[in-house]
Amino acid sequence: MNRRTSILTLALVLGAIGVYASWPRNADLRRFEPAEIARLETAMWRAASNSTGGRRGARL
């Protein structure tokens, strides 16, 4: 990569980080559902252990 491409890539990455950091979030611990998280985690691990090769994340 030449210098101009490197600077442009760095500017895009820094811009994406800035947008991510300033995006509003709705964090509410009262809406946390441990049973739902457990169900999703279990489904993820079952899918990972039953799948083969590169298709591991395709069903998640």
Backbone hydrogen bonds, N-H to C=O, Kabsch-Sander energy under -0.5 kcal/mol:
donor,donor_aa,acceptor,acceptor_aa,energy
6,S,2,N,-2.0
7,I,3,R,-2.2
8,L,4,R,-2.3
9,T,5,T,-2.5
10,L,6,S,-2.4
11,A,7,I,-2.4
12,L,8,L,-2.3
13,V,9,T,-2.4
14,L,10,L,-2.6
15,G,11,A,-2.2
16,A,12,L,-2.3
17,I,13,V,-2.2
18,G,14,L,-2.2
19,V,15,G,-2.3
20,Y,16,A,-2.4
21,A,17,I,-2.5
22,S,18,G,-1.6
23,W,19,V,-1.0
27,A,25,R,-0.6
28,D,26,N,-0.7
31,R,28,D,-1.4
32,F,29,L,-1.1
37,I,33,E,-2.1
38,A,34,P,-2.5
39,R,35,A,-2.1
40,L,36,E,-2.4
41,E,37,I,-2.6
42,T,38,A,-2.4
43,A,39,R,-2.3
44,M,40,L,-2.3
45,W,41,E,-2.5
46,R,42,T,-2.4
47,A,43,A,-2.4
48,A,44,M,-2.3
49,S,45,W,-2.2
50,N,46,R,-1.8
51,S,47,A,-1.5
55,R,52,T,-1.3
56,R,53,G,-0.8
58,A,55,R,-1.0
59,R,55,R,-0.5
60,L,57,G,-0.8
